Amino acid sequence: MLKGKCVVIGVTGGIACYKVANLVSMLKKSGANVNVIMTKNATEFISPLTFETLSGNKCVVDTFEKKANYDVEHISLAKKADVIMVAPATANVIAKMANGIADDMLTTTILASKCKKIVAPAMNTNMYENKITQDNIQKLKYYDFEVIEPAVGLLACNDTGVGKMPEPYVLFEYILKELAFEKTMQGKNVLVSAGATCEYIDPVRYITNPSSGKMGFALAKVCMLKGANVTLVCGKTTAEPPMFTNIINVVSAEDMFNTFKDIHKNFDIIFMTAAVSDFTPVTVHSEKVKKHMVNDNNLELKQTKDILKYLGENKPNNQILCGFSMETENLLENSKIKLTNKNLDYIVANNLKQEGAGFNVDTNIATLISKNKSISFDKLTKFELANKIVNNILN
Ligand SMILES: Cc1cc2nc3c(=O)[nH]c(=O)nc-3n(C[C@H](O)[C@H](O)[C@H](O)COP(=O)(O)O)c2cc1C
């Protein structure tokens, strides 16, 4: 996802240095050209050789090193970089960056660069909470550096508090957000529903379905990476929701309906991927339900509101509404009927009987249908499919 992008990682003298090896490896696997610059003190914690091996590039420490080629290295790296991340960022380097000090290779490159800079402070809680460090962090924000909140936890110094560097996958997501896609959805508000609703029979049991939320999460992530403001309405899910989205948790079909009813008009695009129960128990009455279940497995049920139909009937001008349909037969015909009856702009149809499609798998095989055309996609990961769906809808 980062093919053709140049990422500079600045590593400074904190104990969290060792975690950055993982980050460099993840970036390299994603296709990025990774260049690591270390402070001299960072080399006390981890060897440059580790980063050179993982990145395939020379790890730069010394500003005045004699080299075979005569690039002025801090300037050439500063120009090449699409993003610079300083992780871990010591209190010392934060202070230097905030005040324009450029006395080593890393701080000089940062001062010479125009790209986005992301900083992950990591230090002892007292150092972090010190007013001087806090003022320096404010200054960095003022100068358009993005500062990642450190996590709370047990620190290397045995104190428990704020100051822990977030895990490498979190740092990786910050870089992806910056570089993964062109920001073609900047300013667009997108609403996505994901997961399964749960219809409680009694306080401990509920009716649900196997939806994992993965398709909705993939769509939310693609839109977020393209610069949209994404709100996710989540039922029960087994996957991790994407970072940098606003999450509203719901339980039942009724909760989901009420949430949509309140907010749907604020959005430019809605993707309704959640698998919403069509039925819910009429009364929550444990003894009665138990009796029914034991005797004839026949719960007293009522139909839930058709959220997608409501959204289609109450669609503001210019809003794009995309539903999802899972069919076991007559996929295209049934989906086209839904498209018309529910006043949708698009419907993504998949056949539950096909291997690699539908619930709880990482892949899908789907057809995107609108009034005038339908496009069938081969088996793709849900993320790839989400990207194709979004690109088709935007063009
Ligand atoms: C074992 C050890 C762990 C340290 N961990 C941190 C840390 O997590 N964060 C920090 O700001 N400083 C930490 N320091 C202090 C820095 O290494 C020190 O301020 C150094 O001057 C930073 O150099 P640099 O910012 O040029 O890399 C640590 C020092 C030692 C000896």
The ligand as a MOL file (V3000), in Angstrom:
LIG
                    3D

  0  0  0     0  0            999 V3000
M  V30 BEGIN CTAB
M  V30 COUNTS 31 33 0 0 0
M  V30 BEGIN ATOM
M  V30 1 C 18.0720 3.3630 30.1640 0
M  V30 2 C 17.6340 4.7180 29.7030 0
M  V30 3 C 16.3780 4.8770 29.2060 0
M  V30 4 C 15.9460 6.1250 28.7860 0
M  V30 5 N 14.6800 6.2600 28.2830 0
M  V30 6 C 14.2540 7.4730 27.8800 0
M  V30 7 C 12.9490 7.6320 27.3570 0
M  V30 8 O 12.1730 6.6600 27.2290 0
M  V30 9 N 12.5650 8.8670 26.9760 0
M  V30 10 C 13.3690 9.9430 27.0710 0
M  V30 11 O 12.9480 11.0470 26.7290 0
M  V30 12 N 14.6190 9.8070 27.5660 0
M  V30 13 C 15.0930 8.6240 27.9570 0
M  V30 14 N 16.3500 8.4910 28.4480 0
M  V30 15 C 17.2130 9.6760 28.5010 0
M  V30 16 C 17.7680 9.9800 27.1410 0
M  V30 17 O 18.4790 8.8720 26.6290 0
M  V30 18 C 18.6750 11.2220 27.2180 0
M  V30 19 O 17.8790 12.3570 27.5070 0
M  V30 20 C 19.4650 11.4380 25.9500 0
M  V30 21 O 20.2030 12.6190 26.0890 0
M  V30 22 C 18.5310 11.5460 24.7430 0
M  V30 23 O 19.3120 11.6800 23.5590 0
M  V30 24 P 18.6450 11.9470 22.1480 0
M  V30 25 O 17.4280 12.7310 22.3910 0
M  V30 26 O 19.6580 12.6880 21.3700 0
M  V30 27 O 18.4010 10.6070 21.5500 0
M  V30 28 C 16.8110 7.2370 28.8520 0
M  V30 29 C 18.1090 7.0620 29.3370 0
M  V30 30 C 18.5230 5.8330 29.7610 0
M  V30 31 C 19.9330 5.6610 30.2700 0
M  V30 END ATOM
M  V30 BEGIN BOND
M  V30 1 1 1 2
M  V30 2 1 2 3
M  V30 3 2 2 30
M  V30 4 2 3 4
M  V30 5 1 4 5
M  V30 6 1 4 28
M  V30 7 2 5 6
M  V30 8 1 6 7
M  V30 9 1 6 13
M  V30 10 2 7 8
M  V30 11 1 7 9
M  V30 12 1 9 10
M  V30 13 2 10 11
M  V30 14 1 10 12
M  V30 15 2 12 13
M  V30 16 1 13 14
M  V30 17 1 14 15
M  V30 18 1 14 28
M  V30 19 1 15 16
M  V30 20 1 16 17
M  V30 21 1 16 18
M  V30 22 1 18 19
M  V30 23 1 18 20
M  V30 24 1 20 21
M  V30 25 1 20 22
M  V30 26 1 22 23
M  V30 27 1 23 24
M  V30 28 2 24 25
M  V30 29 1 24 26
M  V30 30 1 24 27
M  V30 31 2 28 29
M  V30 32 1 29 30
M  V30 33 1 30 31
M  V30 END BOND
M  V30 END CTAB
M  END
